[in-house]
Amino acid sequence: MNNLDNPFEYINKPLKDVPAELKERVMKDVAYAKLLMELASLFSLNVGSVIERTVVKRRENKK
């Protein structure tokens, strides 16, 4: 496929097989990226919760 080919011509054609090593490496990379995203999500949610609790307790202590 060169730059002048229409990429939509390839949509309905069967997929080509990839080497098992490449497929395994890509799947590991995807799993690693998913793990990192989940860990980042857990950390950011916990930080927000801590900030919220701190603000609420400070308001209660001022009363």
mmCIF file as Biopython writes it, N, C-alpha, C and O atoms, coordinates in Angstrom:
data_model
#
loop_
_atom_site.group_PDB
_atom_site.id
_atom_site.type_symbol
_atom_site.label_atom_id
_atom_site.label_alt_id
_atom_site.label_comp_id
_atom_site.label_asym_id
_atom_site.label_entity_id
_atom_site.label_seq_id
_atom_site.pdbx_PDB_ins_code
_atom_site.Cartn_x
_atom_site.Cartn_y
_atom_site.Cartn_z
_atom_site.occupancy
_atom_site.B_iso_or_equiv
_atom_site.auth_seq_id
_atom_site.auth_asym_id
_atom_site.pdbx_PDB_model_num
ATOM 1   N N  . MET A ? 1  ? 0.841   -1.175  0.000  1.0 0.0 1  A 1 
ATOM 2   C CA . MET A ? 1  ? 0.000   0.000   0.000  1.0 0.0 1  A 1 
ATOM 3   C C  . MET A ? 1  ? 0.891   1.246   0.000  1.0 0.0 1  A 1 
ATOM 4   O O  . MET A ? 1  ? 1.682   1.455   0.920  1.0 0.0 1  A 1 
ATOM 5   N N  . ASN A ? 2  ? 0.755   2.051   -1.023 1.0 0.0 2  A 1 
ATOM 6   C CA . ASN A ? 2  ? 1.513   3.295   -1.043 1.0 0.0 2  A 1 
ATOM 7   C C  . ASN A ? 2  ? 0.601   4.456   -0.660 1.0 0.0 2  A 1 
ATOM 8   O O  . ASN A ? 2  ? -0.574  4.242   -0.361 1.0 0.0 2  A 1 
ATOM 9   N N  . ASN A ? 3  ? 1.116   5.662   -0.666 1.0 0.0 3  A 1 
ATOM 10  C CA . ASN A ? 3  ? 0.366   6.833   -0.200 1.0 0.0 3  A 1 
ATOM 11  C C  . ASN A ? 3  ? -0.843  7.158   -1.063 1.0 0.0 3  A 1 
ATOM 12  O O  . ASN A ? 3  ? -1.766  7.828   -0.600 1.0 0.0 3  A 1 
ATOM 13  N N  . LEU A ? 4  ? -0.854  6.695   -2.311 1.0 0.0 4  A 1 
ATOM 14  C CA . LEU A ? 4  ? -1.951  7.040   -3.213 1.0 0.0 4  A 1 
ATOM 15  C C  . LEU A ? 4  ? -3.072  6.012   -3.196 1.0 0.0 4  A 1 
ATOM 16  O O  . LEU A ? 4  ? -4.128  6.257   -3.779 1.0 0.0 4  A 1 
ATOM 17  N N  . ASP A ? 5  ? -2.876  4.869   -2.547 1.0 0.0 5  A 1 
ATOM 18  C CA . ASP A ? 5  ? -3.930  3.849   -2.475 1.0 0.0 5  A 1 
ATOM 19  C C  . ASP A ? 5  ? -5.085  4.328   -1.612 1.0 0.0 5  A 1 
ATOM 20  O O  . ASP A ? 5  ? -4.907  5.099   -0.668 1.0 0.0 5  A 1 
ATOM 21  N N  . ASN A ? 6  ? -6.265  3.854   -1.960 1.0 0.0 6  A 1 
ATOM 22  C CA . ASN A ? 6  ? -7.450  4.171   -1.176 1.0 0.0 6  A 1 
ATOM 23  C C  . ASN A ? 6  ? -7.521  3.173   -0.016 1.0 0.0 6  A 1 
ATOM 24  O O  . ASN A ? 6  ? -7.696  1.979   -0.258 1.0 0.0 6  A 1 
ATOM 25  N N  . PRO A ? 7  ? -7.390  3.627   1.234  1.0 0.0 7  A 1 
ATOM 26  C CA . PRO A ? 7  ? -7.391  2.687   2.363  1.0 0.0 7  A 1 
ATOM 27  C C  . PRO A ? 7  ? -8.735  1.989   2.556  1.0 0.0 7  A 1 
ATOM 28  O O  . PRO A ? 7  ? -8.785  0.926   3.174  1.0 0.0 7  A 1 
ATOM 29  N N  . PHE A ? 8  ? -9.815  2.556   2.047  1.0 0.0 8  A 1 
ATOM 30  C CA . PHE A ? 8  ? -11.132 1.950   2.204  1.0 0.0 8  A 1 
ATOM 31  C C  . PHE A ? 8  ? -11.305 0.701   1.345  1.0 0.0 8  A 1 
ATOM 32  O O  . PHE A ? 8  ? -12.229 -0.079  1.573  1.0 0.0 8  A 1 
ATOM 33  N N  . GLU A ? 9  ? -10.435 0.503   0.368  1.0 0.0 9  A 1 
ATOM 34  C CA . GLU A ? 9  ? -10.499 -0.709  -0.452 1.0 0.0 9  A 1 
ATOM 35  C C  . GLU A ? 9  ? -10.138 -1.951  0.363  1.0 0.0 9  A 1 
ATOM 36  O O  . GLU A ? 9  ? -10.528 -3.061  0.001  1.0 0.0 9  A 1 
ATOM 37  N N  . TYR A ? 10 ? -9.403  -1.776  1.449  1.0 0.0 10 A 1 
ATOM 38  C CA . TYR A ? 10 ? -8.912  -2.903  2.244  1.0 0.0 10 A 1 
ATOM 39  C C  . TYR A ? 10 ? -9.855  -3.283  3.387  1.0 0.0 10 A 1 
ATOM 40  O O  . TYR A ? 10 ? -9.578  -4.240  4.111  1.0 0.0 10 A 1 
ATOM 41  N N  . ILE A ? 11 ? -10.945 -2.566  3.563  1.0 0.0 11 A 1 
ATOM 42  C CA . ILE A ? 11 ? -11.835 -2.807  4.701  1.0 0.0 11 A 1 
ATOM 43  C C  . ILE A ? 11 ? -12.509 -4.169  4.624  1.0 0.0 11 A 1 
ATOM 44  O O  . ILE A ? 11 ? -12.538 -4.885  5.625  1.0 0.0 11 A 1 
ATOM 45  N N  . ASN A ? 12 ? -13.043 -4.547  3.489  1.0 0.0 12 A 1 
ATOM 46  C CA . ASN A ? 12 ? -13.796 -5.797  3.372  1.0 0.0 12 A 1 
ATOM 47  C C  . ASN A ? 12 ? -12.939 -7.001  3.030  1.0 0.0 12 A 1 
ATOM 48  O O  . ASN A ? 12 ? -13.482 -8.083  2.804  1.0 0.0 12 A 1 
ATOM 49  N N  . LYS A ? 13 ? -11.638 -6.858  2.985  1.0 0.0 13 A 1 
ATOM 50  C CA . LYS A ? 13 ? -10.761 -7.979  2.668  1.0 0.0 13 A 1 
ATOM 51  C C  . LYS A ? 13 ? -10.404 -8.725  3.952  1.0 0.0 13 A 1 
ATOM 52  O O  . LYS A ? 13 ? -10.391 -8.126  5.027  1.0 0.0 13 A 1 
ATOM 53  N N  . PRO A ? 14 ? -10.115 -10.020 3.855  1.0 0.0 14 A 1 
ATOM 54  C CA . PRO A ? 14 ? -9.772  -10.793 5.060  1.0 0.0 14 A 1 
ATOM 55  C C  . PRO A ? 14 ? -8.479  -10.281 5.704  1.0 0.0 14 A 1 
ATOM 56  O O  . PRO A ? 14 ? -7.578  -9.777  5.034  1.0 0.0 14 A 1 
ATOM 57  N N  . LEU A ? 15 ? -8.429  -10.433 7.027  1.0 0.0 15 A 1 
ATOM 58  C CA . LEU A ? 15 ? -7.252  -10.018 7.776  1.0 0.0 15 A 1 
ATOM 59  C C  . LEU A ? 15 ? -6.103  -10.988 7.534  1.0 0.0 15 A 1 
ATOM 60  O O  . LEU A ? 15 ? -6.321  -12.174 7.283  1.0 0.0 15 A 1 
ATOM 61  N N  . LYS A ? 16 ? -4.891  -10.479 7.611  1.0 0.0 16 A 1 
ATOM 62  C CA . LYS A ? 16 ? -3.710  -11.323 7.452  1.0 0.0 16 A 1 
ATOM 63  C C  . LYS A ? 16 ? -3.240  -11.785 8.828  1.0 0.0 16 A 1 
ATOM 64  O O  . LYS A ? 16 ? -3.370  -11.060 9.814  1.0 0.0 16 A 1 
ATOM 65  N N  . ASP A ? 17 ? -2.695  -12.996 8.884  1.0 0.0 17 A 1 
ATOM 66  C CA . ASP A ? 17 ? -2.154  -13.520 10.132 1.0 0.0 17 A 1 
ATOM 67  C C  . ASP A ? 17 ? -0.822  -12.832 10.440 1.0 0.0 17 A 1 
ATOM 68  O O  . ASP A ? 17 ? -0.057  -12.481 9.541  1.0 0.0 17 A 1 
ATOM 69  N N  . VAL A ? 18 ? -0.575  -12.653 11.724 1.0 0.0 18 A 1 
ATOM 70  C CA . VAL A ? 18 ? 0.699   -12.079 12.164 1.0 0.0 18 A 1 
ATOM 71  C C  . VAL A ? 18 ? 1.482   -13.157 12.886 1.0 0.0 18 A 1 
ATOM 72  O O  . VAL A ? 18 ? 0.898   -14.131 13.362 1.0 0.0 18 A 1 
ATOM 73  N N  . PRO A ? 19 ? 2.791   -13.002 12.977 1.0 0.0 19 A 1 
ATOM 74  C CA . PRO A ? 19 ? 3.597   -13.993 13.708 1.0 0.0 19 A 1 
ATOM 75  C C  . PRO A ? 19 ? 3.155   -14.074 15.172 1.0 0.0 19 A 1 
ATOM 76  O O  . PRO A ? 19 ? 2.770   -13.068 15.768 1.0 0.0 19 A 1 
ATOM 77  N N  . ALA A ? 20 ? 3.212   -15.251 15.731 1.0 0.0 20 A 1 
ATOM 78  C CA . ALA A ? 20 ? 2.778   -15.475 17.117 1.0 0.0 20 A 1 
ATOM 79  C C  . ALA A ? 20 ? 3.587   -14.634 18.097 1.0 0.0 20 A 1 
ATOM 80  O O  . ALA A ? 20 ? 3.044   -14.131 19.081 1.0 0.0 20 A 1 
ATOM 81  N N  . GLU A ? 21 ? 4.882   -14.480 17.834 1.0 0.0 21 A 1 
ATOM 82  C CA . GLU A ? 21 ? 5.731   -13.696 18.734 1.0 0.0 21 A 1 
ATOM 83  C C  . GLU A ? 21 ? 5.281   -12.234 18.775 1.0 0.0 21 A 1 
ATOM 84  O O  . GLU A ? 21 ? 5.243   -11.615 19.839 1.0 0.0 21 A 1 
ATOM 85  N N  . LEU A ? 22 ? 4.946   -11.699 17.618 1.0 0.0 22 A 1 
ATOM 86  C CA . LEU A ? 22 ? 4.501   -10.315 17.547 1.0 0.0 22 A 1 
ATOM 87  C C  . LEU A ? 22 ? 3.159   -10.137 18.251 1.0 0.0 22 A 1 
ATOM 88  O O  . LEU A ? 22 ? 2.955   -9.173  18.988 1.0 0.0 22 A 1 
ATOM 89  N N  . LYS A ? 23 ? 2.251   -11.079 18.015 1.0 0.0 23 A 1 
ATOM 90  C CA . LYS A ? 23 ? 0.933   -11.016 18.649 1.0 0.0 23 A 1 
ATOM 91  C C  . LYS A ? 23 ? 1.071   -11.097 20.169 1.0 0.0 23 A 1 
ATOM 92  O O  . LYS A ? 23 ? 0.404   -10.359 20.894 1.0 0.0 23 A 1 
ATOM 93  N N  . GLU A ? 24 ? 1.925   -11.983 20.645 1.0 0.0 24 A 1 
ATOM 94  C CA . GLU A ? 24 ? 2.138   -12.142 22.089 1.0 0.0 24 A 1 
ATOM 95  C C  . GLU A ? 24 ? 2.730   -10.872 22.694 1.0 0.0 24 A 1 
ATOM 96  O O  . GLU A ? 24 ? 2.323   -10.446 23.775 1.0 0.0 24 A 1 
ATOM 97  N N  . ARG A ? 25 ? 3.689   -10.270 21.997 1.0 0.0 25 A 1 
ATOM 98  C CA . ARG A ? 25 ? 4.315   -9.045  22.492 1.0 0.0 25 A 1 
ATOM 99  C C  . ARG A ? 25 ? 3.318   -7.884  22.552 1.0 0.0 25 A 1 
ATOM 100 O O  . ARG A ? 25 ? 3.314   -7.112  23.510 1.0 0.0 25 A 1 
ATOM 101 N N  . VAL A ? 26 ? 2.481   -7.768  21.532 1.0 0.0 26 A 1 
ATOM 102 C CA . VAL A ? 26 ? 1.476   -6.707  21.509 1.0 0.0 26 A 1 
ATOM 103 C C  . VAL A ? 26 ? 0.458   -6.915  22.623 1.0 0.0 26 A 1 
ATOM 104 O O  . VAL A ? 26 ? 0.068   -5.955  23.288 1.0 0.0 26 A 1 
ATOM 105 N N  . MET A ? 27 ? 0.024   -8.146  22.833 1.0 0.0 27 A 1 
ATOM 106 C CA . MET A ? 27 ? -0.954  -8.426  23.887 1.0 0.0 27 A 1 
ATOM 107 C C  . MET A ? 27 ? -0.370  -8.131  25.266 1.0 0.0 27 A 1 
ATOM 108 O O  . MET A ? 27 ? -1.078  -7.630  26.139 1.0 0.0 27 A 1 
ATOM 109 N N  . LYS A ? 28 ? 0.909   -8.433  25.474 1.0 0.0 28 A 1 
ATOM 110 C CA . LYS A ? 28 ? 1.564   -8.106  26.749 1.0 0.0 28 A 1 
ATOM 111 C C  . LYS A ? 28 ? 1.648   -6.605  26.949 1.0 0.0 28 A 1 
ATOM 112 O O  . LYS A ? 28 ? 1.428   -6.107  28.053 1.0 0.0 28 A 1 
ATOM 113 N N  . ASP A ? 29 ? 1.966   -5.881  25.879 1.0 0.0 29 A 1 
ATOM 114 C CA . ASP A ? 29 ? 2.039   -4.419  25.965 1.0 0.0 29 A 1 
ATOM 115 C C  . ASP A ? 29 ? 0.676   -3.812  26.282 1.0 0.0 29 A 1 
ATOM 116 O O  . ASP A ? 29 ? 0.579   -2.865  27.064 1.0 0.0 29 A 1 
ATOM 117 N N  . VAL A ? 30 ? -0.368  -4.355  25.680 1.0 0.0 30 A 1 
ATOM 118 C CA . VAL A ? 30 ? -1.730  -3.871  25.940 1.0 0.0 30 A 1 
ATOM 119 C C  . VAL A ? 30 ? -2.117  -4.159  27.392 1.0 0.0 30 A 1 
ATOM 120 O O  . VAL A ? 30 ? -2.696  -3.303  28.060 1.0 0.0 30 A 1 
ATOM 121 N N  . ALA A ? 31 ? -1.802  -5.349  27.878 1.0 0.0 31 A 1 
ATOM 122 C CA . ALA A ? 31 ? -2.111  -5.700  29.265 1.0 0.0 31 A 1 
ATOM 123 C C  . ALA A ? 31 ? -1.342  -4.803  30.233 1.0 0.0 31 A 1 
ATOM 124 O O  . ALA A ? 31 ? -1.882  -4.390  31.258 1.0 0.0 31 A 1 
ATOM 125 N N  . TYR A ? 32 ? -0.094  -4.504  29.914 1.0 0.0 32 A 1 
ATOM 126 C CA . TYR A ? 32 ? 0.723   -3.629  30.764 1.0 0.0 32 A 1 
ATOM 127 C C  . TYR A ? 32 ? 0.150   -2.204  30.780 1.0 0.0 32 A 1 
ATOM 128 O O  . TYR A ? 32 ? 0.081   -1.569  31.832 1.0 0.0 32 A 1 
ATOM 129 N N  . ALA A ? 33 ? -0.250  -1.721  29.624 1.0 0.0 33 A 1 
ATOM 130 C CA . ALA A ? 33 ? -0.838  -0.377  29.547 1.0 0.0 33 A 1 
ATOM 131 C C  . ALA A ? 33 ? -2.151  -0.322  30.324 1.0 0.0 33 A 1 
ATOM 132 O O  . ALA A ? 33 ? -2.432  0.662   31.007 1.0 0.0 33 A 1 
ATOM 133 N N  . LYS A ? 34 ? -2.949  -1.377  30.218 1.0 0.0 34 A 1 
ATOM 134 C CA . LYS A ? 34 ? -4.214  -1.427  30.959 1.0 0.0 34 A 1 
ATOM 135 C C  . LYS A ? 34 ? -3.959  -1.430  32.465 1.0 0.0 34 A 1 
ATOM 136 O O  . LYS A ? 34 ? -4.661  -0.749  33.214 1.0 0.0 34 A 1 
ATOM 137 N N  . LEU A ? 35 ? -2.969  -2.185  32.909 1.0 0.0 35 A 1 
ATOM 138 C CA . LEU A ? 35 ? -2.617  -2.220  34.321 1.0 0.0 35 A 1 
ATOM 139 C C  . LEU A ? 35 ? -2.189  -0.839  34.813 1.0 0.0 35 A 1 
ATOM 140 O O  . LEU A ? 35 ? -2.618  -0.395  35.878 1.0 0.0 35 A 1 
ATOM 141 N N  . LEU A ? 36 ? -1.345  -0.163  34.039 1.0 0.0 36 A 1 
ATOM 142 C CA . LEU A ? 36 ? -0.896  1.172   34.423 1.0 0.0 36 A 1 
ATOM 143 C C  . LEU A ? 36 ? -2.059  2.158   34.496 1.0 0.0 36 A 1 
ATOM 144 O O  . LEU A ? 36 ? -2.107  2.992   35.400 1.0 0.0 36 A 1 
ATOM 145 N N  . MET A ? 37 ? -2.990  2.071   33.559 1.0 0.0 37 A 1 
ATOM 146 C CA . MET A ? 37 ? -4.148  2.965   33.579 1.0 0.0 37 A 1 
ATOM 147 C C  . MET A ? 37 ? -5.020  2.705   34.803 1.0 0.0 37 A 1 
ATOM 148 O O  . MET A ? 37 ? -5.516  3.643   35.426 1.0 0.0 37 A 1 
ATOM 149 N N  . GLU A ? 38 ? -5.207  1.427   35.147 1.0 0.0 38 A 1 
ATOM 150 C CA . GLU A ? 38 ? -6.010  1.093   36.322 1.0 0.0 38 A 1 
ATOM 151 C C  . GLU A ? 38 ? -5.333  1.571   37.607 1.0 0.0 38 A 1 
ATOM 152 O O  . GLU A ? 38 ? -6.000  2.089   38.502 1.0 0.0 38 A 1 
ATOM 153 N N  . LEU A ? 39 ? -4.027  1.402   37.701 1.0 0.0 39 A 1 
ATOM 154 C CA . LEU A ? 39 ? -3.302  1.872   38.879 1.0 0.0 39 A 1 
ATOM 155 C C  . LEU A ? 39 ? -3.365  3.396   38.989 1.0 0.0 39 A 1 
ATOM 156 O O  . LEU A ? 39 ? -3.541  3.932   40.084 1.0 0.0 39 A 1 
ATOM 157 N N  . ALA A ? 40 ? -3.226  4.080   37.883 1.0 0.0 40 A 1 
ATOM 158 C CA . ALA A ? 40 ? -3.306  5.539   37.893 1.0 0.0 40 A 1 
ATOM 159 C C  . ALA A ? 40 ? -4.708  5.987   38.298 1.0 0.0 40 A 1 
ATOM 160 O O  . ALA A ? 40 ? -4.865  6.967   39.026 1.0 0.0 40 A 1 
ATOM 161 N N  . SER A ? 41 ? -5.706  5.282   37.834 1.0 0.0 41 A 1 
ATOM 162 C CA . SER A ? 41 ? -7.082  5.618   38.181 1.0 0.0 41 A 1 
ATOM 163 C C  . SER A ? 41 ? -7.325  5.422   39.676 1.0 0.0 41 A 1 
ATOM 164 O O  . SER A ? 41 ? -7.973  6.254   40.311 1.0 0.0 41 A 1 
ATOM 165 N N  . LEU A ? 42 ? -6.820  4.349   40.230 1.0 0.0 42 A 1 
ATOM 166 C CA . LEU A ? 42 ? -6.983  4.106   41.663 1.0 0.0 42 A 1 
ATOM 167 C C  . LEU A ? 42 ? -6.289  5.185   42.480 1.0 0.0 42 A 1 
ATOM 168 O O  . LEU A ? 42 ? -6.835  5.670   43.471 1.0 0.0 42 A 1 
ATOM 169 N N  . PHE A ? 43 ? -5.088  5.559   42.063 1.0 0.0 43 A 1 
ATOM 170 C CA . PHE A ? 43 ? -4.341  6.579   42.790 1.0 0.0 43 A 1 
ATOM 171 C C  . PHE A ? 43 ? -5.046  7.923   42.725 1.0 0.0 43 A 1 
ATOM 172 O O  . PHE A ? 43 ? -5.162  8.610   43.740 1.0 0.0 43 A 1 
ATOM 173 N N  . SER A ? 44 ? -5.509  8.299   41.562 1.0 0.0 44 A 1 
ATOM 174 C CA . SER A ? 44 ? -6.147  9.611   41.423 1.0 0.0 44 A 1 
ATOM 175 C C  . SER A ? 44 ? -7.475  9.650   42.178 1.0 0.0 44 A 1 
ATOM 176 O O  . SER A ? 44 ? -7.835  10.692  42.728 1.0 0.0 44 A 1 
ATOM 177 N N  . LEU A ? 45 ? -8.202  8.548   42.216 1.0 0.0 45 A 1 
ATOM 178 C CA . LEU A ? 45 ? -9.453  8.526   42.973 1.0 0.0 45 A 1 
ATOM 179 C C  . LEU A ? 45 ? -9.176  8.643   44.467 1.0 0.0 45 A 1 
ATOM 180 O O  . LEU A ? 45 ? -9.906  9.335   45.177 1.0 0.0 45 A 1 
ATOM 181 N N  . ASN A ? 46 ? -8.151  7.990   44.945 1.0 0.0 46 A 1 
ATOM 182 C CA . ASN A ? 46 ? -7.824  8.061   46.363 1.0 0.0 46 A 1 
ATOM 183 C C  . ASN A ? 46 ? -7.376  9.461   46.769 1.0 0.0 46 A 1 
ATOM 184 O O  . ASN A ? 46 ? -7.721  9.926   47.855 1.0 0.0 46 A 1 
ATOM 185 N N  . VAL A ? 47 ? -6.628  10.125  45.932 1.0 0.0 47 A 1 
ATOM 186 C CA . VAL A ? 47 ? -6.183  11.483  46.237 1.0 0.0 47 A 1 
ATOM 187 C C  . VAL A ? 47 ? -7.394  12.403  46.346 1.0 0.0 47 A 1 
ATOM 188 O O  . VAL A ? 47 ? -7.461  13.227  47.258 1.0 0.0 47 A 1 
ATOM 189 N N  . GLY A ? 48 ? -8.343  12.274  45.437 1.0 0.0 48 A 1 
ATOM 190 C CA . GLY A ? 48 ? -9.550  13.091  45.482 1.0 0.0 48 A 1 
ATOM 191 C C  . GLY A ? 48 ? -10.343 12.851  46.748 1.0 0.0 48 A 1 
ATOM 192 O O  . GLY A ? 48 ? -10.879 13.789  47.337 1.0 0.0 48 A 1 
ATOM 193 N N  . SER A ? 49 ? -10.420 11.609  47.168 1.0 0.0 49 A 1 
ATOM 194 C CA . SER A ? 49 ? -11.144 11.263  48.390 1.0 0.0 49 A 1 
ATOM 195 C C  . SER A ? 49 ? -10.464 11.865  49.613 1.0 0.0 49 A 1 
ATOM 196 O O  . SER A ? 49 ? -11.135 12.370  50.514 1.0 0.0 49 A 1 
ATOM 197 N N  . VAL A ? 50 ? -9.160  11.813  49.646 1.0 0.0 50 A 1 
ATOM 198 C CA . VAL A ? 50 ? -8.410  12.380  50.770 1.0 0.0 50 A 1 
ATOM 199 C C  . VAL A ? 50 ? -8.627  13.890  50.842 1.0 0.0 50 A 1 
ATOM 200 O O  . VAL A ? 50 ? -8.843  14.435  51.924 1.0 0.0 50 A 1 
ATOM 201 N N  . ILE A ? 51 ? -8.571  14.549  49.722 1.0 0.0 51 A 1 
ATOM 202 C CA . ILE A ? 51 ? -8.784  15.994  49.702 1.0 0.0 51 A 1 
ATOM 203 C C  . ILE A ? 51 ? -10.193 16.333  50.172 1.0 0.0 51 A 1 
ATOM 204 O O  . ILE A ? 51 ? -10.384 17.265  50.953 1.0 0.0 51 A 1 
ATOM 205 N N  . GLU A ? 52 ? -11.163 15.588  49.702 1.0 0.0 52 A 1 
ATOM 206 C CA . GLU A ? 52 ? -12.555 15.844  50.100 1.0 0.0 52 A 1 
ATOM 207 C C  . GLU A ? 52 ? -12.738 15.659  51.612 1.0 0.0 52 A 1 
ATOM 208 O O  . GLU A ? 52 ? -13.351 16.500  52.269 1.0 0.0 52 A 1 
ATOM 209 N N  . ARG A ? 53 ? -12.213 14.572  52.157 1.0 0.0 53 A 1 
ATOM 210 C CA . ARG A ? 53 ? -12.336 14.341  53.598 1.0 0.0 53 A 1 
ATOM 211 C C  . ARG A ? 53 ? -11.636 15.430  54.408 1.0 0.0 53 A 1 
ATOM 212 O O  . ARG A ? 53 ? -12.138 15.850  55.451 1.0 0.0 53 A 1 
ATOM 213 N N  . THR A ? 54 ? -10.490 15.884  53.935 1.0 0.0 54 A 1 
ATOM 214 C CA . THR A ? 54 ? -9.757  16.935  54.632 1.0 0.0 54 A 1 
ATOM 215 C C  . THR A ? 54 ? -10.556 18.231  54.654 1.0 0.0 54 A 1 
ATOM 216 O O  . THR A ? 54 ? -10.629 18.896  55.688 1.0 0.0 54 A 1 
ATOM 217 N N  . VAL A ? 55 ? -11.144 18.589  53.549 1.0 0.0 55 A 1 
ATOM 218 C CA . VAL A ? 55 ? -11.939 19.821  53.478 1.0 0.0 55 A 1 
ATOM 219 C C  . VAL A ? 55 ? -13.149 19.730  54.395 1.0 0.0 55 A 1 
ATOM 220 O O  . VAL A ? 55 ? -13.467 20.690  55.097 1.0 0.0 55 A 1 
ATOM 221 N N  . VAL A ? 56 ? -13.827 18.590  54.397 1.0 0.0 56 A 1 
ATOM 222 C CA . VAL A ? 56 ? -15.008 18.415  55.248 1.0 0.0 56 A 1 
ATOM 223 C C  . VAL A ? 56 ? -14.628 18.503  56.723 1.0 0.0 56 A 1 
ATOM 224 O O  . VAL A ? 56 ? -15.323 19.155  57.502 1.0 0.0 56 A 1 
ATOM 225 N N  . LYS A ? 57 ? -13.533 17.856  57.115 1.0 0.0 57 A 1 
ATOM 226 C CA . LYS A ? 57 ? -13.110 17.895  58.518 1.0 0.0 57 A 1 
ATOM 227 C C  . LYS A ? 57 ? -12.694 19.296  58.943 1.0 0.0 57 A 1 
ATOM 228 O O  . LYS A ? 57 ? -12.956 19.703  60.075 1.0 0.0 57 A 1 
ATOM 229 N N  . ARG A ? 58 ? -12.054 20.032  58.054 1.0 0.0 58 A 1 
ATOM 230 C CA . ARG A ? 58 ? -11.677 21.411  58.398 1.0 0.0 58 A 1 
ATOM 231 C C  . ARG A ? 58 ? -12.910 22.279  58.597 1.0 0.0 58 A 1 
ATOM 232 O O  . ARG A ? 58 ? -12.938 23.127  59.489 1.0 0.0 58 A 1 
ATOM 233 N N  . ARG A ? 59 ? -13.920 22.072  57.777 1.0 0.0 59 A 1 
ATOM 234 C CA . ARG A ? 59 ? -15.166 22.835  57.926 1.0 0.0 59 A 1 
ATOM 235 C C  . ARG A ? 59 ? -15.854 22.498  59.266 1.0 0.0 59 A 1 
ATOM 236 O O  . ARG A ? 59 ? -16.377 23.374  59.954 1.0 0.0 59 A 1 
ATOM 237 N N  . GLU A ? 60 ? -15.833 21.205  59.607 1.0 0.0 60 A 1 
ATOM 238 C CA . GLU A ? 60 ? -16.459 20.779  60.875 1.0 0.0 60 A 1 
ATOM 239 C C  . GLU A ? 60 ? -15.703 21.349  62.071 1.0 0.0 60 A 1 
ATOM 240 O O  . GLU A ? 60 ? -16.322 21.721  63.068 1.0 0.0 60 A 1 
ATOM 241 N N  . ASN A ? 61 ? -14.385 21.421  61.987 1.0 0.0 61 A 1 
ATOM 242 C CA . ASN A ? 61 ? -13.578 21.933  63.099 1.0 0.0 61 A 1 
ATOM 243 C C  . ASN A ? 61 ? -13.748 23.434  63.275 1.0 0.0 61 A 1 
ATOM 244 O O  . ASN A ? 61 ? -13.578 23.927  64.390 1.0 0.0 61 A 1 
ATOM 245 N N  . LYS A ? 62 ? -14.073 24.177  62.235 1.0 0.0 62 A 1 
ATOM 246 C CA . LYS A ? 62 ? -14.254 25.614  62.325 1.0 0.0 62 A 1 
ATOM 247 C C  . LYS A ? 62 ? -15.570 25.972  63.021 1.0 0.0 62 A 1 
ATOM 248 O O  . LYS A ? 62 ? -15.700 27.062  63.577 1.0 0.0 62 A 1 
ATOM 249 N N  . LYS A ? 63 ? -16.535 25.069  62.992 1.0 0.0 63 A 1 
ATOM 250 C CA . LYS A ? 63 ? -17.856 25.363  63.589 1.0 0.0 63 A 1 
ATOM 251 C C  . LYS A ? 63 ? -17.828 25.296  65.078 1.0 0.0 63 A 1 
ATOM 252 O O  . LYS A ? 63 ? -18.852 25.516  65.726 1.0 0.0 63 A 1 
#
